[in-house]
């Protein structure tokens, strides 16, 4: 084998995919290997699909399920422009020692994104009148995924922060990289993202959001989604869990305190626009109702944090 290395550009964009595909074509490449984080792997997947090459993935963190996913998300100047189903990898190679050595923040982000499989998938699943066996399997697996993360997540974070690859870290790495990818694969278009991802993609119009990882903003969006749905018990479970992982939970945590900022207002509008995944919940949604849920989430987080300070 004669490897050739091509560096990722600033994001997974159509222009960068064309650049990578052109370089691979000029080299006469036989296989594409996506190594690194989600954007690098998404770019490799899209480029391999364009050339009809087999894809192998080597994730160096467990922040997303891109390594096992069949989907690439495209961005332009930080804003999502498209999501396309292309192809899953022929092989996924994971060295958990490498993943455990990555910043613990990446592991936490991956847990938030993985939990979205259940929190966003369940309401879309419940809207299907006669779920297929594959869809039922996605629901069951996402439920197991959820309990795995709640059970092992805090210990895995402590271990990863200490640079130790322990059984808890191994379980979370497997959950973030493998189980999430399987859920997506068997769930298909009927087991879909909803408000948490819709809010992330809508808010990418605000530059402060670009300071955070994909899963960090999705985690915040899950708390907002629970408030919108009226699932107070689930919000009460997520808030302390995410707080223990160091994930952002309020507008202030995300640097979005100024609700009069035109970019914040535009983010709300984009989240609620027709075609947004936020509508996959099946709940009537507009900017005012979304803002109410955001403010409720802020209040619930403030109450939780206040209760921890009281003797």
C-alpha positions in Angstrom: 0.0 0.0 0.0 1.1 3.5 -0.8 -0.8 6.0 1.4 -1.3 9.6 0.4 -2.6 12.1 3.0 -5.0 14.9 2.2 -5.7 17.5 4.9 -9.3 18.5 5.7 -10.3 22.1 4.8 -12.2 24.3 7.3 -15.4 22.2 7.1 -17.2 19.5 5.1 -18.4 21.6 2.2 -19.2 20.8 -1.4 -16.0 22.7 -2.5 -13.8 20.7 -0.1 -15.3 17.4 -1.2 -14.6 18.3 -4.8 -11.0 19.2 -3.8 -10.5 15.9 -2.0 -12.2 13.8 -4.8 -10.0 15.6 -7.4 -6.8 14.8 -5.5 -7.8 11.2 -5.0 -8.7 10.9 -8.7 -5.3 12.3 -9.7 -3.6 9.8 -7.4 -5.6 6.9 -8.8 -6.7 5.9 -5.3 -8.2 2.5 -4.7 -9.8 3.2 -1.3 -10.7 6.3 0.7 -9.8 6.4 4.5 -11.5 9.0 6.6 -9.4 9.6 9.7 -10.2 12.1 12.5 -13.4 13.7 13.6 -16.9 14.0 12.1 -16.2 16.6 9.5 -13.1 14.8 8.2 -15.0 11.5 8.0 -18.0 13.2 6.4 -15.8 14.7 3.8 -14.1 11.4 3.0 -17.5 9.7 2.8 -18.8 12.2 0.3 -15.6 12.1 -1.8 -15.6 8.3 -1.8 -19.2 8.3 -2.9 -18.4 10.7 -5.8 -15.6 8.5 -7.0 -17.3 5.1 -6.3 -14.5 4.1 -3.9 -14.8 1.9 -0.9 -14.6 3.8 2.4 -12.8 2.9 5.6 -13.0 5.1 8.7 -10.6 5.7 11.6 -12.3 7.9 14.2 -9.9 9.6 16.6 -12.7 10.7 19.0 -16.1 9.5 20.0 -17.8 12.9 19.6 -20.1 11.8 16.8 -21.3 8.7 15.0 -19.9 9.8 11.7 -17.6 6.8 11.5 -20.5 4.3 11.3 -23.1 6.6 9.7 -24.1 6.7 6.0 -24.8 10.4 6.2 -22.6 13.5 5.5 -23.6 16.9 6.7 -22.5 19.9 4.5 -21.6 23.4 5.8 -20.8 26.7 4.2 -19.2 29.3 6.4 -20.3 27.4 9.5 -24.0 27.1 8.4 -25.5 23.8 7.4 -26.5 23.7 3.8 -27.4 20.1 3.2 -27.5 16.5 4.7 -27.1 13.6 2.3 -27.2 9.9 2.7 -24.2 8.5 0.8 -22.7 5.3 2.0 -21.6 3.6 5.2 -18.0 2.5 5.6 -16.8 -1.0 4.5 -14.8 -1.1 7.8 -14.6 1.0 10.9 -11.4 0.7 12.9 -11.4 2.1 16.4 -8.4 2.2 18.8 -10.0 3.0 22.1 -6.7 4.0 23.6 -6.5 6.8 21.0 -10.1 7.8 21.6 -9.7 7.8 25.4 -6.6 10.1 25.0 -8.7 12.7 23.2 -10.0 15.7 25.2 -12.8 14.4 27.5 -15.0 17.3 26.2 -15.3 15.3 22.9 -16.5 12.2 24.7 -19.2 14.3 26.6 -20.3 15.9 23.3 -20.7 12.4 21.8 -22.9 11.3 24.7 -25.2 14.2 24.2 -25.5 13.5 20.5 -26.0 9.8 21.1 -28.8 10.4 23.6 -30.6 12.4 20.8 -31.2 9.0 19.1 -33.8 8.2 21.8 -35.1 11.6 22.6 -35.6 12.7 19.0 -36.2 9.2 17.6 -39.0 8.2 20.1 -41.5 10.9 19.1 -41.0 10.3 15.4 -41.3 6.5 16.0 -44.6 7.0 17.8 -46.0 8.8 14.8 -45.6 5.7 12.6 -48.9 3.6 12.6 -47.3 0.2 11.9 -43.5 0.2 12.7 -41.5 -2.2 10.7 -39.3 -4.8 12.5 -36.2 -2.6 11.7 -37.8 0.5 13.1 -38.8 -1.4 16.3 -35.2 -2.6 16.5 -34.0 1.0 16.3 -36.4 2.0 19.1 -35.2 -0.9 21.4 -31.5 -0.3 20.7 -31.8 3.5 21.3 -33.5 2.7 24.6 -30.5 0.4 25.6 -28.1 3.1 24.3 -29.8 5.7 26.6 -29.5 3.5 29.7 -25.9 2.6 28.9 -24.9 6.3 28.8 -26.8 7.3 31.9 -25.2 4.3 33.7 -21.6 4.7 32.5 -21.3 8.3 31.4 -20.2 10.1 34.5 -17.6 7.5 35.4 -16.3 7.4 31.8 -15.9 11.2 31.9 -13.8 11.0 35.1 -11.7 8.2 33.7 -11.2 9.9 30.3 -10.2 13.2 32.1 -7.6 11.2 33.9 -6.4 9.7 30.6 -7.4 6.2 31.6 -9.1 3.8 29.1 -11.3 1.9 31.5 -14.3 -0.4 30.9 -16.6 2.6 31.4 -14.8 4.5 28.7 -14.9 1.4 26.4 -18.7 1.2 26.9 -19.3 4.8 26.1 -16.9 4.7 23.1 -18.9 1.8 21.8 -22.2 3.5 22.4 -21.2 6.8 20.8 -19.5 5.2 17.7 -21.2 1.8 17.1 -24.6 1.8 18.7 -25.6 5.2 17.4 -24.6 4.2 13.8 -26.6 1.0 14.0 -29.7 2.9 15.3 -29.4 5.3 12.3 -28.9 2.5 9.9 -31.8 0.3 10.9 -34.1 3.3 11.8 -33.8 5.0 8.4 -36.0 7.9 7.5 -38.6 7.0 10.1 -36.3 7.3 13.1 -35.4 10.9 12.6 -33.8 13.9 14.2 -36.1 16.5 15.6 -36.0 19.8 17.5 -32.5 19.4 19.1 -30.8 19.1 15.8 -33.2 21.6 14.2 -32.2 24.2 16.8 -28.5 23.5 16.3 -28.8 23.9 12.5 -30.9 27.0 12.9 -28.6 28.6 15.4 -25.5 28.1 13.2 -26.3 31.5 11.8 -25.0 32.9 15.1 -21.1 33.0 15.3 -21.0 32.1 19.0 -22.5 28.7 18.3 -19.4 27.9 16.3 -17.3 27.9 19.5 -19.2 24.7 20.5 -19.1 21.1 19.3 -22.1 19.6 17.5 -23.1 17.4 20.4 -22.8 20.2 22.9 -25.4 22.3 21.2 -27.6 19.2 20.5 -27.5 18.4 24.3 -28.8 21.9 25.0 -31.4 21.4 22.4 -32.6 18.2 24.0 -33.4 20.0 27.3 -35.3 22.6 25.2 -37.2 19.9 23.4 -38.2 18.2 26.6 -39.6 21.5 27.8 -41.5 22.0 24.5 -43.0 18.5 24.8 -43.9 19.0 28.4 -41.7 16.0 29.5 -40.7 17.5 32.8 -39.4 14.2 34.2 -37.0 13.7 31.3 -35.8 17.3 31.5 -35.2 16.7 35.2 -33.1 13.6 34.3 -31.1 15.3 31.6 -30.1 18.5 33.4 -28.0 16.9 36.2 -26.5 14.4 33.8 -25.5 17.0 31.3 -24.3 19.3 34.1 -22.0 16.5 35.4 -20.6 16.1 31.9 -19.8 19.8 31.7 -22.2 20.4 28.7 -23.8 23.8 28.1 -27.4 24.0 29.4 -28.4 27.7 29.2 -28.4 30.6 26.8 -25.6 32.1 28.9 -23.6 28.9 28.7 -23.7 29.3 24.9 -23.1 33.0 24.9 -26.6 33.7 23.5 -27.9 35.9 26.3 -28.8 38.8 24.0 -32.3 37.7 22.8 -32.7 41.0 20.9 -29.6 40.2 18.7 -30.9 39.9 15.1 -28.7 36.8 14.7 -30.5 35.1 17.6 -33.9 36.1 16.2 -32.8 34.8 12.8 -31.7 31.5 14.4 -35.2 31.1 15.9 -36.8 31.8 12.5 -34.5 29.3 10.8 -35.3 26.6 13.4 -39.0 27.0 12.8 -38.9 27.4 9.1 -40.8 24.9 6.9 -38.7 21.8 6.3 -36.8 22.1 9.5 -36.3 18.9 11.5 -37.8 20.7 14.4 -41.2 19.9 12.9 -40.6 16.2 13.1 -42.0 16.3 16.7 -45.5 16.8 15.2 -46.0 19.8 17.6 -47.2 23.1 16.3 -44.1 25.3 16.4 -43.3 29.0 15.9 -40.7 31.4 17.1 -42.7 32.5 20.2 -43.4 28.9 21.3 -39.8 28.0 20.8 -38.6 30.9 22.8 -40.9 30.0 25.6 -39.4 26.5 25.7 -35.9 28.0 25.7 -36.7 30.3 28.6 -38.3 27.4 30.5 -35.2 25.4 30.0 -33.1 28.3 31.4 -35.4 28.5 34.5 -35.2 24.7 35.1 -31.4 24.7 34.9 -31.2 27.8 37.2 -33.4 26.0 39.7 -31.3 22.9 39.5 -28.0 24.8 40.0 -29.5 26.8 42.8 -30.6 23.7 44.6 -27.1 22.4 44.6 -25.8 25.5 46.4 -28.3 25.4 49.2 -27.1 23.6 52.4 
